[in-house]
Amino acid sequence: MKKYFILIIIFSCFSKSFSQKFEKLTPESLVNQQLVAYNARDIDAFLSPYSDDVELYAFPDKLIGKGKDLMRKQYSEMFKNVTNLHCEIKNRTILGNTIIDHEVVTGFGSQKLEAIAIYEVKNDKIIKVYFIQ
């Protein structure tokens, strides 16, 4: 009986791990992934959900940056220099492949930066982000 119990435990751990690797990515899970990595200042995990040619805009249509290479340069510097950086989501709206977050970012002294970020997801990657400040 003990052998069967151990086998059941091993199988359940394996099947959970196996299923997690093949879970369907959702727009919300991708945006959550980059948020968690942002707060941890983990540049590789932060960039992972973005497409290689991601576009960043000042709302509504002013292109302010394009590509993960540019993001890596800009965010790496910020992650290095702002050691208590933190983004909190005050409100989130989800509609299909679009996520709209009301964010409050702290870590820049006593200043709080409040913004809206609109994430557009396609083919399991964040392809565009629009910022409203």
C-alpha positions as CSV (number, residue, x, y, z in Angstrom):
1,M,0.0,0.0,0.0
2,K,2.8,2.4,0.8
3,K,4.4,1.8,-2.7
4,Y,1.1,2.8,-4.3
5,F,0.8,5.9,-2.2
6,I,4.3,7.0,-3.2
7,L,3.6,6.3,-6.8
8,I,0.4,8.4,-6.6
9,I,2.3,11.3,-5.1
10,I,5.1,11.1,-7.7
11,F,2.5,10.9,-10.5
12,S,0.5,13.9,-9.2
13,C,3.6,16.0,-8.9
14,F,4.8,15.1,-12.4
15,S,1.4,15.7,-14.0
16,K,1.0,19.1,-12.3
17,S,4.5,20.1,-13.5
18,F,3.8,18.7,-17.0
19,S,0.5,20.5,-17.3
20,Q,1.9,23.8,-16.1
21,K,4.5,23.8,-18.9
22,F,1.7,23.5,-21.5
23,E,-0.8,25.9,-20.0
24,K,-2.3,28.3,-22.5
25,L,-0.8,31.7,-22.2
26,T,-3.4,34.5,-21.8
27,P,-3.0,38.2,-22.4
28,E,-3.4,38.7,-18.6
29,S,-0.8,36.0,-17.7
30,L,1.7,37.7,-20.0
31,V,1.1,41.2,-18.5
32,N,1.3,39.7,-15.0
33,Q,4.6,38.0,-15.8
34,Q,6.2,41.3,-16.9
35,L,4.7,43.0,-13.8
36,V,6.2,40.5,-11.4
37,A,9.6,40.6,-13.1
38,Y,9.5,44.5,-13.2
39,N,9.0,44.5,-9.4
40,A,11.8,42.0,-9.0
41,R,14.0,44.0,-11.4
42,D,14.6,40.8,-13.4
43,I,15.3,42.1,-16.9
44,D,15.2,38.7,-18.7
45,A,11.9,37.7,-17.2
46,F,10.6,41.2,-17.7
47,L,11.3,41.1,-21.5
48,S,10.2,37.5,-22.0
49,P,6.5,38.2,-22.7
50,Y,7.3,41.0,-25.2
51,S,7.7,40.5,-29.0
52,D,11.1,41.2,-30.4
53,D,9.7,44.2,-32.3
54,V,7.4,45.5,-29.6
55,E,6.3,49.1,-30.0
56,L,5.9,51.6,-27.1
57,Y,3.7,54.7,-27.5
58,A,2.8,57.8,-25.7
59,F,-1.0,57.6,-26.1
60,P,-2.5,57.9,-28.6
61,D,0.0,57.4,-31.4
62,K,3.5,58.9,-30.6
63,L,6.0,56.2,-31.0
64,I,8.6,56.5,-28.2
65,G,10.5,53.2,-28.7
66,K,10.6,50.0,-30.6
67,G,12.2,46.6,-29.9
68,K,13.3,44.5,-27.0
69,D,16.9,45.7,-27.4
70,L,15.9,49.3,-26.7
71,M,13.8,48.1,-23.8
72,R,16.7,46.1,-22.4
73,K,19.0,49.1,-22.4
74,Q,16.4,51.5,-20.9
75,Y,14.9,49.2,-18.2
76,S,18.3,47.6,-17.2
77,E,19.6,51.0,-16.3
78,M,16.4,51.8,-14.3
79,F,16.4,48.4,-12.6
80,K,20.1,48.9,-11.6
81,N,19.6,52.4,-10.3
82,V,16.2,52.3,-8.7
83,T,16.6,49.6,-6.1
84,N,13.2,50.0,-4.4
85,L,11.2,50.3,-7.7
86,H,7.6,48.9,-7.4
87,C,4.6,49.0,-9.6
88,E,1.1,48.5,-8.1
89,I,-2.0,47.9,-10.1
90,K,-4.9,50.0,-8.9
91,N,-7.3,48.7,-11.5
92,R,-7.3,46.3,-14.4
93,T,-9.7,46.0,-17.3
94,I,-9.4,43.0,-19.7
95,L,-11.1,42.9,-23.1
96,G,-10.0,40.1,-25.4
97,N,-6.3,40.7,-26.2
98,T,-6.1,44.1,-24.6
99,I,-5.2,44.7,-20.9
100,I,-5.6,48.2,-19.4
101,D,-3.8,48.8,-16.1
102,H,-4.0,51.8,-13.9
103,E,-0.6,51.8,-12.3
104,V,1.2,53.5,-9.5
105,V,5.0,53.3,-9.5
106,T,7.1,54.2,-6.5
107,G,10.8,54.1,-5.9
108,F,11.8,57.6,-7.2
109,G,12.1,59.3,-3.8
110,S,8.8,60.5,-2.4
111,Q,7.3,60.8,-5.9
112,K,4.6,58.5,-7.1
113,L,4.2,58.1,-10.8
114,E,0.6,57.4,-11.8
115,A,-0.1,56.1,-15.3
116,I,-2.4,54.0,-17.5
117,A,-0.7,51.3,-19.5
118,I,-2.6,49.6,-22.4
119,Y,-1.1,46.3,-23.5
120,E,-1.9,44.7,-26.8
121,V,-1.2,41.0,-27.1
122,K,-0.9,38.9,-30.3
123,N,0.4,35.4,-30.8
124,D,1.3,35.0,-27.1
125,K,3.5,38.1,-27.0
126,I,3.0,41.8,-26.0
127,I,3.3,43.6,-29.3
128,K,2.3,47.2,-28.3
129,V,2.1,49.3,-25.1
130,Y,0.5,52.7,-24.9
131,F,1.2,54.9,-21.9
132,I,-1.0,57.7,-20.6
133,Q,0.4,60.1,-17.9
